Amino acid sequence: MTDNKPKMDWKPFFWLCIGIIILAAIGGTAIYISGDTPEMLAINYADPYNWYAEGTNPDVGTDVFYLYRDTDISGIKPYAINVDVMVFEVRQSVHDSVMNSISDYPEELNAYIPYYRQVTAYSKASPTPLAAETAEALAYADVKAAFHYYMAAENNGRPYVLAGSGQGAEYISKMIAEWFTTRPAYLKNLHGVYLDGILQDEEDVVILLGTDV
């Protein structure tokens, strides 16, 4: 007797599984499959929830835009390529990092500190270049979006200082390098650049334009 049952085509299921595995490997972060650019996927900084600090002392004359050091918590999402800033434990880690880093900032500074989706240790160690490149592009898009929002909605022509630690220092340096050709107006009121450890040791201060706060 001949079995007339149609044979199951396993190919769609096979490719679906492959896709799920790939997405799991990159931690669920968007890889621009839809055509979105990193800039389109950046955090919305018009929402105060996306700032750790958004103008802590508006009565003073100098602002500081600070990007905190690495706060990767691999135990929460071990295969994520970017840090999820919506997770409570991540936000607590950001708080601890900021408190350890900027406790010596002059009290007269007005702090702006955005949450941003840093590159994770998993992404840095990934053998797949796409994961690391995608993660860094998204993190940097967040940083630029935060600063563009600050300049457009918060700065109002005030003098400001840029500061960064760890990944934050890398992104600060990268932004400044771009501004010389793309946004020279941003340099007008920039009074100083502080990178890695600057709050503890005077010799670590990097002054860009020859003026300190």
C-alpha positions as CSV (number, residue, x, y, z in Angstrom):
1,M,0.0,0.0,0.0
2,T,1.4,3.4,-1.0
3,D,1.6,6.2,1.6
4,N,0.1,9.2,-0.1
5,K,0.8,11.6,2.8
6,P,2.7,14.7,1.7
7,K,6.2,14.9,2.9
8,M,7.1,17.7,5.2
9,D,9.4,20.3,3.9
10,W,12.0,20.9,6.7
11,K,13.9,23.7,4.8
12,P,11.8,26.7,6.1
13,F,12.0,25.3,9.7
14,F,15.8,24.8,9.3
15,W,16.3,28.4,8.2
16,L,14.0,29.7,10.9
17,C,16.2,27.9,13.5
18,I,19.3,29.4,12.0
19,G,17.9,32.8,12.2
20,I,16.9,32.4,15.8
21,I,20.4,31.2,16.7
22,I,21.9,34.2,15.0
23,L,19.6,36.6,16.8
24,A,20.4,34.9,20.1
25,A,24.1,35.2,19.4
26,I,23.9,38.9,18.9
27,G,21.7,39.3,22.0
28,G,18.6,40.5,20.3
29,T,20.0,43.9,19.3
30,A,18.7,45.2,16.0
31,I,21.1,44.6,13.1
32,Y,19.4,47.0,10.8
33,I,17.6,44.2,8.9
34,S,14.8,46.6,8.2
35,G,17.2,49.1,6.7
36,D,17.2,51.4,9.8
37,T,20.5,53.2,10.4
38,P,22.1,53.4,13.9
39,E,21.0,57.0,14.1
40,M,17.4,56.0,13.5
41,L,17.6,53.4,16.3
42,A,19.2,55.8,18.8
43,I,17.6,56.5,22.2
44,N,15.2,59.4,22.4
45,Y,16.8,61.9,24.7
46,A,13.8,64.2,24.8
47,D,12.6,61.7,27.4
48,P,14.0,62.6,30.8
49,Y,14.0,58.9,31.7
50,N,17.0,58.4,29.4
51,W,19.2,60.8,31.4
52,Y,21.0,59.8,34.6
53,A,21.4,63.6,35.2
54,E,19.9,66.4,33.1
55,G,21.0,69.7,34.4
56,T,21.8,69.2,38.1
57,N,22.7,72.9,38.9
58,P,21.2,75.2,36.3
59,D,22.1,78.4,38.2
60,V,25.8,78.1,37.4
61,G,27.7,79.2,34.3
62,T,29.4,76.0,33.1
63,D,27.9,72.7,32.0
64,V,29.6,69.3,32.0
65,F,28.5,66.6,29.6
66,Y,29.9,63.3,31.0
67,L,30.0,59.8,29.6
68,Y,30.6,57.2,32.3
69,R,33.0,54.3,32.3
70,D,32.1,50.7,31.3
71,T,29.2,49.2,33.2
72,D,28.8,45.8,31.6
73,I,26.9,43.3,33.7
74,S,27.3,40.1,31.7
75,G,25.2,38.0,34.2
76,I,22.0,39.8,33.2
77,K,22.1,39.3,29.4
78,P,25.3,37.3,28.8
79,Y,24.9,37.2,25.0
80,A,23.8,40.8,24.4
81,I,26.1,43.0,22.3
82,N,24.9,46.3,23.9
83,V,24.1,47.1,27.5
84,D,20.4,47.3,28.2
85,V,20.0,50.6,30.0
86,M,16.4,49.8,30.9
87,V,17.5,47.1,33.4
88,F,17.4,48.3,37.0
89,E,20.8,46.6,37.8
90,V,22.4,48.4,34.9
91,R,21.1,51.7,36.1
92,Q,22.4,51.0,39.6
93,S,25.8,50.1,38.2
94,V,25.7,53.4,36.3
95,H,24.9,55.3,39.5
96,D,27.8,53.6,41.3
97,S,30.2,54.4,38.4
98,V,29.2,58.0,38.3
99,M,29.4,58.4,42.1
100,N,32.9,56.9,42.1
101,S,34.1,59.0,39.1
102,I,32.6,62.5,39.5
103,S,32.6,62.9,43.3
104,D,35.4,65.4,42.8
105,Y,33.8,67.5,40.1
106,P,33.6,71.2,41.1
107,E,30.3,71.8,42.6
108,E,29.6,74.7,40.3
109,L,29.3,72.4,37.2
110,N,25.9,71.7,35.8
111,A,25.9,68.0,34.9
112,Y,24.4,66.2,31.9
113,I,24.9,62.5,32.0
114,P,23.0,60.4,29.4
115,Y,22.3,56.6,29.7
116,Y,23.8,55.0,26.6
117,R,24.0,51.4,25.3
118,Q,27.6,50.6,25.7
119,V,29.4,47.8,23.9
120,T,29.5,44.7,26.1
121,A,32.4,42.4,26.9
122,Y,30.7,39.7,24.9
123,S,30.6,41.8,21.8
124,K,34.3,42.8,22.2
125,A,35.2,39.1,22.4
126,S,32.9,38.0,19.6
127,P,34.7,36.3,16.7
128,T,32.0,37.8,14.4
129,P,33.1,41.3,13.3
130,L,29.5,42.3,12.5
131,A,28.5,42.0,16.2
132,A,31.2,44.3,17.4
133,E,30.7,46.8,14.6
134,T,27.0,46.9,15.1
135,A,27.3,47.3,18.8
136,E,29.8,50.2,18.5
137,A,27.7,51.9,15.9
138,L,24.6,51.8,18.1
139,A,26.5,52.9,21.2
140,Y,28.0,55.8,19.3
141,A,24.6,56.8,17.8
142,D,23.2,57.0,21.3
143,V,26.1,59.3,22.4
144,K,25.7,61.6,19.5
145,A,22.0,61.7,19.8
146,A,22.3,62.7,23.5
147,F,24.8,65.4,22.8
148,H,22.9,66.8,19.8
149,Y,19.8,67.0,22.0
150,Y,21.8,68.7,24.8
151,M,23.1,71.3,22.3
152,A,19.7,71.9,20.7
153,A,17.5,71.9,23.8
154,E,19.6,72.5,26.9
155,N,22.9,74.3,26.2
156,N,21.5,77.8,25.2
157,G,25.0,79.1,24.4
158,R,26.5,78.2,27.7
159,P,30.2,77.2,28.1
160,Y,30.6,73.5,28.6
161,V,33.1,70.8,29.4
162,L,33.2,67.3,27.9
163,A,34.3,64.4,30.1
164,G,34.5,60.7,29.7
165,S,35.9,57.5,31.2
166,G,36.4,54.1,29.6
167,Q,34.2,53.8,26.5
168,G,32.9,57.3,27.3
169,A,36.4,58.7,26.7
170,E,36.7,57.0,23.4
171,Y,33.3,58.4,22.2
172,I,34.2,61.9,23.4
173,S,37.4,61.8,21.4
174,K,35.6,60.5,18.3
175,M,32.9,63.2,18.5
176,I,35.5,66.0,18.8
177,A,37.4,64.7,15.8
178,E,34.2,64.8,13.7
179,W,33.2,68.3,14.8
180,F,36.3,69.9,13.3
181,T,34.8,69.1,9.8
182,T,31.1,68.6,10.5
183,R,30.1,70.8,13.4
184,P,32.7,73.5,14.1
185,A,30.1,75.6,15.9
186,Y,30.2,73.0,18.7
187,L,33.7,74.0,19.5
188,K,32.9,77.7,20.1
189,N,31.9,77.3,23.8
190,L,33.9,74.2,24.6
191,H,36.1,75.1,27.5
192,G,37.9,71.8,28.2
193,V,38.0,68.1,27.6
194,Y,38.6,65.7,30.5
195,L,39.4,62.0,29.8
196,D,39.9,59.0,32.0
197,G,40.9,59.6,35.6
198,I,40.9,63.4,35.3
199,L,38.9,63.9,38.4
200,Q,41.6,62.3,40.6
201,D,44.8,63.6,39.1
202,E,45.4,67.1,37.7
203,E,48.1,65.7,35.3
204,D,45.4,63.6,33.5
205,V,43.5,66.6,32.4
206,V,43.4,67.2,28.7
207,I,42.7,70.8,27.8
208,L,41.6,71.3,24.2
209,L,41.4,75.0,23.8
210,G,43.8,76.2,26.5
211,T,41.1,77.2,29.0
212,D,40.1,75.4,32.2
213,V,36.8,75.7,34.1
